Amino acid sequence: MQKISEKTLTGERALYQVKNVEIENSIFDDGESPLKHSDSVEVSGTSFRYKYPLWYSNNVKVKNSVFFELGKSGIWYTNDLYFKDVQIDAPKEFRRCKNVNLENVIFTNAAETLWTCDGITLKNVQAKGDYFAMNSSNMKCENFNLSGNYFFDGGKNIEVRNSRLISKDAFWNCENVTVYDSVIIGEYLGWNSKNLRFVNCTIESNQGFCYIDGLKLENCTLLNTDLAFEYCSNIDAETHGRIVSVKNPISGKIKADEIEELLLDETKIDPSKTEIICSKIGKITKEITDKNILQ
């Protein structure tokens, strides 16, 4: 394997189509697409300071390295990636990539990152930015900390463990998602999705769990959650804590310690199709919206 060490590489396509190369303690600066169409590349202790460093590449390992802000849109159409102990300051990284393995990676600006990718593993990853992992599939995340809105929109086949997710509009338009032992804080959780499962999670969400077909909550604690389950069907929910309000669930079972207010509009849903098991319901409001009557 060819070895490049302690070099400053500049100019467009500095190492274009390079194969079977090890790059260490070097700098890519002032030149677009330095490793475009590369194959079997190992990088360590290196800085990427300019745009589009890894496009149309295969079999890339990057360790102990930094992607600076000007290295935006840096890794697109690239397959079989392994990043470890890497800091990424650039947005819009990882587009239409396959087999992406990230370990001990920090995204300081993760806006529009990991879009339309397939086969993603995140372990000990921290990210801050909106629209993370849009339209991506087959993801496994462990010890993942995210602060940013609209993450995983349109995602499929996602598993999350031991993570903290702070986001508005999380898991929208998703299919087949399971989250274990995690904390989720945000508004409008899970809308327009199918087959969502949360196990041993603590969740705070304004108008969470709405417009979902196939929702399962196992041993979850809901905090400050209101207007939950609206137009949600096939519910199987076992929750702890006080739910501020539940509104117009379509079908299934909801088991809760306390529901402060249950709102039902019989012109919109059939209340008999949802079993509600709760030792304390503060108020039941039967609302008929087309007549503007409260009973």
C-alpha positions in Angstrom: 0.0 0.0 0.0 1.4 3.4 -1.0 2.0 5.8 2.0 1.7 9.6 2.0 2.8 11.3 5.2 3.1 14.8 6.5 2.1 16.4 3.2 0.1 19.5 2.3 -2.0 18.7 -0.7 -3.5 21.5 -2.8 -5.1 22.0 -6.2 -8.2 20.4 -7.7 -8.3 16.6 -7.6 -5.0 16.4 -5.8 -5.2 12.6 -5.5 -7.8 11.8 -8.1 -8.6 8.1 -8.6 -5.9 7.1 -6.1 -6.1 3.4 -4.9 -4.6 1.4 -2.1 -3.1 4.4 -0.3 -2.5 5.3 3.4 -2.5 9.0 4.2 -1.3 10.2 7.6 -0.7 13.5 9.4 -1.5 15.5 6.2 -3.6 18.5 5.1 -5.9 18.8 2.1 -6.3 22.5 1.4 -7.4 24.9 -1.3 -8.5 22.5 -4.0 -11.8 20.7 -4.7 -12.4 16.9 -4.9 -8.9 15.8 -3.7 -9.9 12.1 -3.3 -12.7 11.8 -5.9 -13.1 8.3 -7.4 -10.7 6.9 -4.9 -10.7 3.3 -3.7 -9.3 1.5 -0.6 -8.0 4.6 1.2 -6.9 4.8 4.9 -6.6 8.3 6.4 -5.4 9.2 9.9 -4.4 12.5 11.6 -5.4 14.5 8.6 -7.3 17.8 8.0 -9.8 18.3 5.2 -10.1 22.1 4.7 -11.9 22.4 1.4 -14.9 21.1 -0.5 -16.0 17.7 -1.8 -13.1 15.6 -0.5 -14.7 12.2 -1.0 -17.1 11.7 -3.9 -17.8 8.5 -5.8 -15.3 6.6 -3.6 -15.2 3.1 -2.0 -13.6 1.5 1.0 -12.6 4.5 3.0 -11.3 4.5 6.6 -10.8 7.8 8.4 -9.4 8.1 12.0 -8.4 10.9 14.3 -9.1 13.5 11.6 -11.0 16.8 11.2 -13.3 18.0 8.4 -13.4 21.8 8.6 -16.4 24.0 7.7 -15.3 24.7 4.2 -15.3 20.9 3.6 -19.1 21.0 3.2 -20.9 18.5 1.0 -17.8 16.4 1.5 -18.8 12.8 1.3 -21.4 12.0 -1.4 -22.0 8.8 -3.5 -19.4 7.0 -1.5 -19.7 3.4 -0.1 -18.2 1.3 2.7 -17.1 4.1 5.0 -15.6 3.7 8.5 -15.0 6.9 10.6 -13.6 6.8 14.1 -12.6 9.6 16.4 -13.4 12.3 13.8 -14.7 15.8 14.2 -16.9 17.1 11.4 -17.6 20.9 11.3 -19.1 20.9 7.8 -22.8 20.6 7.0 -24.4 18.4 4.3 -22.0 15.5 4.8 -22.9 11.9 3.7 -25.4 11.9 0.8 -26.5 8.8 -1.0 -23.9 6.7 0.6 -24.1 3.0 1.5 -22.6 1.1 4.5 -21.6 4.1 6.7 -20.1 3.2 10.1 -19.4 6.1 12.4 -17.9 5.7 15.9 -16.9 8.5 18.3 -17.8 11.1 15.8 -18.8 14.7 16.6 -20.9 16.8 14.1 -20.8 20.4 15.2 -22.9 21.4 12.3 -25.0 18.4 11.2 -27.5 20.3 9.1 -28.8 18.2 6.2 -26.4 15.4 7.0 -26.8 11.6 6.2 -29.5 12.1 3.6 -30.7 9.2 1.5 -28.1 6.8 2.9 -28.5 3.0 3.4 -26.9 0.9 6.0 -25.8 3.3 8.8 -24.3 2.5 12.2 -23.8 5.3 14.7 -22.0 4.6 18.0 -21.1 7.3 20.4 -22.0 10.0 18.0 -22.9 13.6 18.9 -24.7 15.9 16.4 -26.2 19.3 16.3 -28.2 20.5 13.3 -31.6 20.3 11.6 -32.8 17.6 9.1 -30.4 14.9 10.2 -30.7 11.5 8.4 -33.6 12.4 6.1 -34.9 9.6 3.9 -32.2 7.1 5.1 -32.8 3.5 5.9 -31.4 0.5 7.8 -29.9 2.5 10.7 -28.6 1.4 14.1 -27.8 4.1 16.6 -26.3 3.6 20.1 -25.3 6.3 22.5 -26.4 8.9 20.0 -26.9 12.5 21.2 -28.7 14.8 18.9 -29.9 18.4 19.2 -31.7 19.6 16.1 -35.1 19.6 14.5 -36.8 17.3 11.9 -34.4 14.3 12.3 -35.0 10.9 10.6 -37.8 12.3 8.4 -38.8 9.7 5.9 -36.5 7.0 7.5 -37.1 3.3 7.4 -35.9 0.4 9.5 -34.3 2.4 12.3 -33.1 1.2 15.7 -32.0 3.6 18.5 -30.6 2.6 21.9 -29.4 4.5 24.9 -29.7 7.9 23.3 -30.8 11.5 23.9 -32.8 13.2 21.2 -33.9 16.8 21.4 -35.9 17.6 18.3 -39.1 19.0 17.0 -41.0 16.9 14.4 -38.9 13.8 15.1 -39.6 10.5 13.2 -42.0 12.0 10.8 -43.0 10.0 7.7 -41.1 7.0 9.1 -41.6 3.3 8.9 -40.4 0.5 11.3 -38.7 2.4 14.1 -37.7 1.0 17.5 -36.2 3.2 20.3 -34.9 1.6 23.5 -33.9 3.2 26.8 -33.7 6.7 25.5 -34.9 10.3 26.2 -36.8 12.2 23.6 -37.8 15.9 24.1 -39.7 17.8 21.4 -42.9 18.7 19.7 -45.1 16.7 17.3 -43.3 13.4 17.7 -43.9 10.7 15.1 -46.6 12.2 12.8 -47.6 10.4 9.6 -45.5 7.3 10.4 -46.1 3.6 10.5 -44.9 1.0 13.0 -43.2 3.0 15.8 -42.1 1.3 19.0 -40.7 2.9 22.1 -39.4 0.7 25.0 -38.3 2.1 28.4 -38.2 5.6 27.1 -38.8 9.0 28.8 -40.7 11.2 26.3 -41.8 14.9 26.5 -43.8 16.0 23.4 -46.5 18.6 22.6 -49.0 16.9 20.3 -47.0 13.8 20.1 -47.9 10.4 18.6 -50.5 11.7 16.1 -51.4 10.3 12.7 -49.6 7.1 13.3 -50.6 3.6 12.2 -49.2 1.0 14.5 -47.8 2.6 17.7 -46.4 0.6 20.6 -45.2 2.2 23.9 -43.7 -0.3 26.4 -43.0 0.9 30.0 -42.6 4.5 28.8 -42.9 7.7 30.9 -44.6 10.6 29.3 -43.9 14.1 30.7 -45.8 17.2 29.8 -47.4 15.5 26.9 -50.7 16.9 25.6 -53.1 16.3 22.8 -51.5 12.9 22.3 -52.6 10.0 20.0 -54.8 12.2 17.7 -56.0 10.1 14.7 -53.5 7.4 15.8 -54.6 3.8 15.0 -53.6 0.4 16.2 -52.2 1.8 19.5 -50.7 -0.5 22.2 -49.5 1.9 24.8 -48.4 1.3 28.4 -47.3 4.6 30.0 -46.3 6.0 33.4 -46.8 9.5 34.7 -49.4 12.1 33.9 -50.6 12.7 30.4 -51.9 16.2 30.1 -54.5 15.3 27.4 -55.4 12.6 24.9 -57.4 13.5 21.8 -59.3 11.5 19.3 -57.4 8.2 19.2 -58.8 6.0 16.4 -58.2 2.5 17.7 -56.2 0.3 20.1 -55.4 0.4 23.8 -54.0 3.1 26.1 -52.9 2.2 29.6 -51.9 5.2 31.7 -51.5 6.2 35.4 -53.3 9.5 34.8 -54.9 11.4 32.0 -55.8 15.0 32.9 -58.2 15.4 30.1 -59.7 13.1 27.5 -61.1 14.8 24.4 -63.4 12.8 22.1 -65.2 14.0 19.0 -67.7 11.3 18.1 -68.2 12.9 14.6 -64.5 12.2 13.9 -63.8 8.8 15.6 -65.6 5.9 17.3 -64.5 6.0 20.9 -65.5 2.3 21.4 -62.6 1.3 19.2 -60.0 2.5 21.7 -59.7 0.8 25.2 -58.5 3.3 27.8 -57.3 1.8 31.1 -56.6 4.6 33.6 -57.1 4.8 37.3 -57.5 8.6 37.1 -59.1 10.7 34.4 -59.6 14.3 35.4 -62.0 15.4 32.7 -63.8 13.8 29.7 -64.8 16.3 27.0 -67.1 15.0 24.3 -66.7 17.6 21.6 -68.9 17.8 18.5 -67.0 20.3 16.4 -69.5 20.8 13.6 -72.2 21.9 16.1 -69.8 23.7 18.4 -71.3 22.0 21.4 -69.6 20.7 24.5 -71.3 18.0 26.5 
